[in-house]
Amino acid sequence: MREKYENFRENDHKAFPFLQSYINKAKKEKNYEKLVQGYKDGVFYSFSGEDKLKYADSMIWAANRSGNEDLRITSHIDKGVIYYYHYKKYQLALNEYLEAYKYSKNTKNEYLKYQNLYHIGVIKSYLGYYEEASDLFMKCLEHYREKTRQFTKLHPNEIYINKKGYLNSLYQMIICYRHLGKYKEADEAIQAGFSEIGEDSEFDLEKGYFLLSKGISEYRNSRFQPALKNLSEALPSIKTSRDFARLSVGYFYIGKSYSGLKKMKESIVYFKKIDSIFRQHQFMLPELRENYEILIDYSKKEKNQQLQLYYTNQLLRADSIMSKDFIYLSPKMHKDYDTNNLLEEKDKLQKINYLGTIIIIVLIVWAVGLVALLTRRHKNAKEIQQKYVLVEERFTAVHNTEEQEEVKIMPLIEEKKFSLNENKVEELLQKLKAFEEKKNSRKKASPSVNWLPNLEPIPTIFPKLSMNIKR
């Protein structure tokens, strides 16, 4: 049944004859999941904001009846988008996003998770928290970029919504870069957007946003003619989408570009168009506040006190509306999103710390066990070493005893042998003495006879023996 109308363009009321049959069938069968889809399609194809809100309320009712958490997330996000996109009622939009956030904490549907994250980032950007907003958009970019690379695995509708999510996140990043003074990054993101879209007519609105960003970049660099060209080309698709907030931004920078070209009358025409949009929708982006300051100064120069008073009152009214938004949004964002997000991070960290504590305890027990084992092994090794030393000492003692006994025996033997030799030597000495005396007596009688050879002195031949004799 959906195939009969799903190819119609957004806000095309011709889809409703087919859509109503789908809704009636879902109601009759009490199939609340299909009924949520029917009401979601009603939001998409309705032309007026009021009708979109009616279908969004019905969508929330059917989602609650279904009991499906993901459908509840979808219904609250869609209603928030209506408040944000079609009415610029940031307070009401934020309430819906935060309601969706409550259900999205445990969802496994990544598309819904990042869709809601994107819209919370938009609120932060509006409040001027550009650093925080850019962090959220970067997460969305990484998610959608990865999804767009899986063309072969995804249904054509999934490819479309993920590519759209990527392009919108990229555009929001450009806004953050611009306000943070990161102009180089902003220009690179603009070129990335054009490259991604190419000639695909399905993303004419996104192309319009990148043309708008390109025009603002050209104006910042004082290239006023190229700025006017890009800004003018951006307006048709933005007008068709009825995004009056971005339409006001386009008018503002067209007026500024004409002012840069010293064409004040042309510029005032566009500044007045912004006032017309503000009177109709009672909304103005903070960056457009300068518009009324320019109109007030122009009225002064023209000496038109009535217009000067009117624009002054308009500026005060714009400040009042923005102040109310900021007074409500900033504390609400901090209380219901930032604080909850921090608490979730705290819970995650506590779980990580708990797991880390368990791991540390296990490691400590393992280390203690290892130390005990090594200590035991060291003790056993020491005991074995002591026993070995003891055995070695005993062996050495026995060995030394045996050597001492052998030493004691050897001198006795040597001494005994030596004593026997000494007696023989003594006898020989006596004979030699007698022989010497006899020789001397013969010498006296016959001096010419010299038949006995000279003997070496006894000490030279027997030094040890000589000492023993003296002793």
Contacts in CASP RR format, 6 or more apart in sequence:
PFRMAT RR
TARGET T0000
AUTHOR 0000-0000-0000
METHOD contacts of the structure
MODEL  1
MREKYENFRENDHKAFPFLQSYINKAKKEKNYEKLVQGYKDGVFYSFSGE
DKLKYADSMIWAANRSGNEDLRITSHIDKGVIYYYHYKKYQLALNEYLEA
YKYSKNTKNEYLKYQNLYHIGVIKSYLGYYEEASDLFMKCLEHYREKTRQ
FTKLHPNEIYINKKGYLNSLYQMIICYRHLGKYKEADEAIQAGFSEIGED
SEFDLEKGYFLLSKGISEYRNSRFQPALKNLSEALPSIKTSRDFARLSVG
YFYIGKSYSGLKKMKESIVYFKKIDSIFRQHQFMLPELRENYEILIDYSK
KEKNQQLQLYYTNQLLRADSIMSKDFIYLSPKMHKDYDTNNLLEEKDKLQ
KINYLGTIIIIVLIVWAVGLVALLTRRHKNAKEIQQKYVLVEERFTAVHN
TEEQEEVKIMPLIEEKKFSLNENKVEELLQKLKAFEEKKNSRKKASPSVN
WLPNLEPIPTIFPKLSMNIKR
1 18 0 8 1.000
1 21 0 8 1.000
1 22 0 8 1.000
1 25 0 8 1.000
2 22 0 8 1.000
2 37 0 8 1.000
2 41 0 8 1.000
4 18 0 8 1.000
5 15 0 8 1.000
5 18 0 8 1.000
5 19 0 8 1.000
5 22 0 8 1.000
5 41 0 8 1.000
5 45 0 8 1.000
6 41 0 8 1.000
8 14 0 8 1.000
8 15 0 8 1.000
8 45 0 8 1.000
10 44 0 8 1.000
10 45 0 8 1.000
11 44 0 8 1.000
11 45 0 8 1.000
11 46 0 8 1.000
11 47 0 8 1.000
12 45 0 8 1.000
13 45 0 8 1.000
13 46 0 8 1.000
13 47 0 8 1.000
15 41 0 8 1.000
15 45 0 8 1.000
16 42 0 8 1.000
16 45 0 8 1.000
19 38 0 8 1.000
19 41 0 8 1.000
19 42 0 8 1.000
19 45 0 8 1.000
22 34 0 8 1.000
22 37 0 8 1.000
22 38 0 8 1.000
22 41 0 8 1.000
23 35 0 8 1.000
23 38 0 8 1.000
23 39 0 8 1.000
25 31 0 8 1.000
25 34 0 8 1.000
26 32 0 8 1.000
26 34 0 8 1.000
26 35 0 8 1.000
26 37 0 8 1.000
26 38 0 8 1.000
27 35 0 8 1.000
32 62 0 8 1.000
32 63 0 8 1.000
32 65 0 8 1.000
32 66 0 8 1.000
32 67 0 8 1.000
32 68 0 8 1.000
32 71 0 8 1.000
33 66 0 8 1.000
33 68 0 8 1.000
33 71 0 8 1.000
35 62 0 8 1.000
35 66 0 8 1.000
36 59 0 8 1.000
36 62 0 8 1.000
36 63 0 8 1.000
36 66 0 8 1.000
36 68 0 8 1.000
36 71 0 8 1.000
36 74 0 8 1.000
36 75 0 8 1.000
39 55 0 8 1.000
39 56 0 8 1.000
39 58 0 8 1.000
39 59 0 8 1.000
39 62 0 8 1.000
40 55 0 8 1.000
40 59 0 8 1.000
40 74 0 8 1.000
40 75 0 8 1.000
40 78 0 8 1.000
42 51 0 8 1.000
42 52 0 8 1.000
42 55 0 8 1.000
43 52 0 8 1.000
43 55 0 8 1.000
43 56 0 8 1.000
43 59 0 8 1.000
43 78 0 8 1.000
43 82 0 8 1.000
46 52 0 8 1.000
46 55 0 8 1.000
49 82 0 8 1.000
49 86 0 8 1.000
49 87 0 8 1.000
52 82 0 8 1.000
52 86 0 8 1.000
53 79 0 8 1.000
53 82 0 8 1.000
56 75 0 8 1.000
56 78 0 8 1.000
56 79 0 8 1.000
56 80 0 8 1.000
56 82 0 8 1.000
57 79 0 8 1.000
59 74 0 8 1.000
59 75 0 8 1.000
59 78 0 8 1.000
59 79 0 8 1.000
60 72 0 8 1.000
60 75 0 8 1.000
60 76 0 8 1.000
60 79 0 8 1.000
62 71 0 8 1.000
62 75 0 8 1.000
63 71 0 8 1.000
63 72 0 8 1.000
63 74 0 8 1.000
63 75 0 8 1.000
64 72 0 8 1.000
69 103 0 8 1.000
69 106 0 8 1.000
69 107 0 8 1.000
70 103 0 8 1.000
70 107 0 8 1.000
70 109 0 8 1.000
70 112 0 8 1.000
72 100 0 8 1.000
72 103 0 8 1.000
73 100 0 8 1.000
73 103 0 8 1.000
73 104 0 8 1.000
73 107 0 8 1.000
73 109 0 8 1.000
73 112 0 8 1.000
73 116 0 8 1.000
74 100 0 8 1.000
74 112 0 8 1.000
76 96 0 8 1.000
76 97 0 8 1.000
76 99 0 8 1.000
76 100 0 8 1.000
76 103 0 8 1.000
77 96 0 8 1.000
77 97 0 8 1.000
77 100 0 8 1.000
77 112 0 8 1.000
77 115 0 8 1.000
77 116 0 8 1.000
77 119 0 8 1.000
79 96 0 8 1.000
80 92 0 8 1.000
80 93 0 8 1.000
80 95 0 8 1.000
80 96 0 8 1.000
80 97 0 8 1.000
80 119 0 8 1.000
81 93 0 8 1.000
81 119 0 8 1.000
83 89 0 8 1.000
83 90 0 8 1.000
83 92 0 8 1.000
83 93 0 8 1.000
83 96 0 8 1.000
84 90 0 8 1.000
84 93 0 8 1.000
84 119 0 8 1.000
84 122 0 8 1.000
85 243 0 8 1.000
86 242 0 8 1.000
87 281 0 8 1.000
87 283 0 8 1.000
88 244 0 8 1.000
88 245 0 8 1.000
88 281 0 8 1.000
88 283 0 8 1.000
90 123 0 8 1.000
90 126 0 8 1.000
90 325 0 8 1.000
90 329 0 8 1.000
91 325 0 8 1.000
91 328 0 8 1.000
91 329 0 8 1.000
91 332 0 8 1.000
93 119 0 8 1.000
93 123 0 8 1.000
94 120 0 8 1.000
94 123 0 8 1.000
94 329 0 8 1.000
94 332 0 8 1.000
94 333 0 8 1.000
95 332 0 8 1.000
97 116 0 8 1.000
97 119 0 8 1.000
97 120 0 8 1.000
97 123 0 8 1.000
98 332 0 8 1.000
98 336 0 8 1.000
98 337 0 8 1.000
100 112 0 8 1.000
100 116 0 8 1.000
101 116 0 8 1.000
101 120 0 8 1.000
101 336 0 8 1.000
101 337 0 8 1.000
101 340 0 8 1.000
104 112 0 8 1.000
104 113 0 8 1.000
104 116 0 8 1.000
105 344 0 8 1.000
107 113 0 8 1.000
110 143 0 8 1.000
111 161 0 8 1.000
111 162 0 8 1.000
114 139 0 8 1.000
114 140 0 8 1.000
114 143 0 8 1.000
114 144 0 8 1.000
115 165 0 8 1.000
117 136 0 8 1.000
117 139 0 8 1.000
117 140 0 8 1.000
118 136 0 8 1.000
118 137 0 8 1.000
118 140 0 8 1.000
118 165 0 8 1.000
118 168 0 8 1.000
118 169 0 8 1.000
118 172 0 8 1.000
120 136 0 8 1.000
120 333 0 8 1.000
120 337 0 8 1.000
121 132 0 8 1.000
121 133 0 8 1.000
121 136 0 8 1.000
121 137 0 8 1.000
121 172 0 8 1.000
122 133 0 8 1.000
122 172 0 8 1.000
123 329 0 8 1.000
123 333 0 8 1.000
124 130 0 8 1.000
124 132 0 8 1.000
124 133 0 8 1.000
124 136 0 8 1.000
124 333 0 8 1.000
125 133 0 8 1.000
125 172 0 8 1.000
125 175 0 8 1.000
125 176 0 8 1.000
126 285 0 8 1.000
126 286 0 8 1.000
126 325 0 8 1.000
126 329 0 8 1.000
127 326 0 8 1.000
127 329 0 8 1.000
127 330 0 8 1.000
127 333 0 8 1.000
128 179 0 8 1.000
128 286 0 8 1.000
130 175 0 8 1.000
130 176 0 8 1.000
130 179 0 8 1.000
130 180 0 8 1.000
131 176 0 8 1.000
131 180 0 8 1.000
133 172 0 8 1.000
133 176 0 8 1.000
134 173 0 8 1.000
134 176 0 8 1.000
134 177 0 8 1.000
134 180 0 8 1.000
137 169 0 8 1.000
137 172 0 8 1.000
137 173 0 8 1.000
137 176 0 8 1.000
138 173 0 8 1.000
140 165 0 8 1.000
140 169 0 8 1.000
141 166 0 8 1.000
141 169 0 8 1.000
141 170 0 8 1.000
141 173 0 8 1.000
144 162 0 8 1.000
144 163 0 8 1.000
144 165 0 8 1.000
144 166 0 8 1.000
144 169 0 8 1.000
145 166 0 8 1.000
147 154 0 8 1.000
147 158 0 8 1.000
147 162 0 8 1.000
147 166 0 8 1.000
148 159 0 8 1.000
148 162 0 8 1.000
148 163 0 8 1.000
148 166 0 8 1.000
151 159 0 8 1.000
154 162 0 8 1.000
160 202 0 8 1.000
163 196 0 8 1.000
163 203 0 8 1.000
164 203 0 8 1.000
164 206 0 8 1.000
166 196 0 8 1.000
167 193 0 8 1.000
167 196 0 8 1.000
167 197 0 8 1.000
167 203 0 8 1.000
167 206 0 8 1.000
167 209 0 8 1.000
168 206 0 8 1.000
170 189 0 8 1.000
170 192 0 8 1.000
170 193 0 8 1.000
170 196 0 8 1.000
171 206 0 8 1.000
171 209 0 8 1.000
171 210 0 8 1.000
171 213 0 8 1.000
173 189 0 8 1.000
174 186 0 8 1.000
174 189 0 8 1.000
174 190 0 8 1.000
174 210 0 8 1.000
174 213 0 8 1.000
175 213 0 8 1.000
177 183 0 8 1.000
177 185 0 8 1.000
177 186 0 8 1.000
177 189 0 8 1.000
178 186 0 8 1.000
178 213 0 8 1.000
178 216 0 8 1.000
179 287 0 8 1.000
183 217 0 8 1.000
183 220 0 8 1.000
186 213 0 8 1.000
186 217 0 8 1.000
187 217 0 8 1.000
190 210 0 8 1.000
190 213 0 8 1.000
190 214 0 8 1.000
190 217 0 8 1.000
193 206 0 8 1.000
193 210 0 8 1.000
194 207 0 8 1.000
194 210 0 8 1.000
197 203 0 8 1.000
197 206 0 8 1.000
197 207 0 8 1.000
197 210 0 8 1.000
204 237 0 8 1.000
205 237 0 8 1.000
205 238 0 8 1.000
205 240 0 8 1.000
205 241 0 8 1.000
205 243 0 8 1.000
207 237 0 8 1.000
208 233 0 8 1.000
208 234 0 8 1.000
208 237 0 8 1.000
208 238 0 8 1.000
209 234 0 8 1.000
209 238 0 8 1.000
209 246 0 8 1.000
211 230 0 8 1.000
211 231 0 8 1.000
211 233 0 8 1.000
211 234 0 8 1.000
212 230 0 8 1.000
212 231 0 8 1.000
212 234 0 8 1.000
212 238 0 8 1.000
212 246 0 8 1.000
212 249 0 8 1.000
212 250 0 8 1.000
212 253 0 8 1.000
214 230 0 8 1.000
215 226 0 8 1.000
215 227 0 8 1.000
215 229 0 8 1.000
215 230 0 8 1.000
215 231 0 8 1.000
215 234 0 8 1.000
215 253 0 8 1.000
216 227 0 8 1.000
216 231 0 8 1.000
216 249 0 8 1.000
216 253 0 8 1.000
218 224 0 8 1.000
218 226 0 8 1.000
218 227 0 8 1.000
218 230 0 8 1.000
219 227 0 8 1.000
219 231 0 8 1.000
219 253 0 8 1.000
219 256 0 8 1.000
219 257 0 8 1.000
222 260 0 8 1.000
224 257 0 8 1.000
224 258 0 8 1.000
224 260 0 8 1.000
224 261 0 8 1.000
225 261 0 8 1.000
227 253 0 8 1.000
227 257 0 8 1.000
228 254 0 8 1.000
228 257 0 8 1.000
228 258 0 8 1.000
231 250 0 8 1.000
231 253 0 8 1.000
231 254 0 8 1.000
231 257 0 8 1.000
232 254 0 8 1.000
234 250 0 8 1.000
235 247 0 8 1.000
235 250 0 8 1.000
238 246 0 8 1.000
238 247 0 8 1.000
238 250 0 8 1.000
239 247 0 8 1.000
244 277 0 8 1.000
244 280 0 8 1.000
244 281 0 8 1.000
244 283 0 8 1.000
245 283 0 8 1.000
245 285 0 8 1.000
247 277 0 8 1.000
248 273 0 8 1.000
248 274 0 8 1.000
248 277 0 8 1.000
248 278 0 8 1.000
248 284 0 8 1.000
248 285 0 8 1.000
248 288 0 8 1.000
249 285 0 8 1.000
249 287 0 8 1.000
249 288 0 8 1.000
251 270 0 8 1.000
251 271 0 8 1.000
251 273 0 8 1.000
251 274 0 8 1.000
251 277 0 8 1.000
252 270 0 8 1.000
252 271 0 8 1.000
252 274 0 8 1.000
252 287 0 8 1.000
252 288 0 8 1.000
252 290 0 8 1.000
252 291 0 8 1.000
254 267 0 8 1.000
254 270 0 8 1.000
255 266 0 8 1.000
255 267 0 8 1.000
255 268 0 8 1.000
255 269 0 8 1.000
255 270 0 8 1.000
255 271 0 8 1.000
256 267 0 8 1.000
257 267 0 8 1.000
258 264 0 8 1.000
258 266 0 8 1.000
258 267 0 8 1.000
258 270 0 8 1.000
259 267 0 8 1.000
259 294 0 8 1.000
260 267 0 8 1.000
264 298 0 8 1.000
268 295 0 8 1.000
268 298 0 8 1.000
271 291 0 8 1.000
271 294 0 8 1.000
271 295 0 8 1.000
271 298 0 8 1.000
272 295 0 8 1.000
274 284 0 8 1.000
274 288 0 8 1.000
274 291 0 8 1.000
275 291 0 8 1.000
275 292 0 8 1.000
275 295 0 8 1.000
275 311 0 8 1.000
275 314 0 8 1.000
278 284 0 8 1.000
278 314 0 8 1.000
278 318 0 8 1.000
279 314 0 8 1.000
282 321 0 8 1.000
283 321 0 8 1.000
284 291 0 8 1.000
284 318 0 8 1.000
284 321 0 8 1.000
284 322 0 8 1.000
286 322 0 8 1.000
289 315 0 8 1.000
289 318 0 8 1.000
289 319 0 8 1.000
289 322 0 8 1.000
292 311 0 8 1.000
292 312 0 8 1.000
292 314 0 8 1.000
292 315 0 8 1.000
292 318 0 8 1.000
293 315 0 8 1.000
295 307 0 8 1.000
295 311 0 8 1.000
296 308 0 8 1.000
296 311 0 8 1.000
296 312 0 8 1.000
296 315 0 8 1.000
299 305 0 8 1.000
299 307 0 8 1.000
299 308 0 8 1.000
299 311 0 8 1.000
300 308 0 8 1.000
422 465 0 8 1.000
422 468 0 8 1.000
425 462 0 8 1.000
425 465 0 8 1.000
429 458 0 8 1.000
432 455 0 8 1.000
439 452 0 8 1.000
442 449 0 8 1.000
443 449 0 8 1.000
458 465 0 8 1.000
458 466 0 8 1.000
459 466 0 8 1.000
END
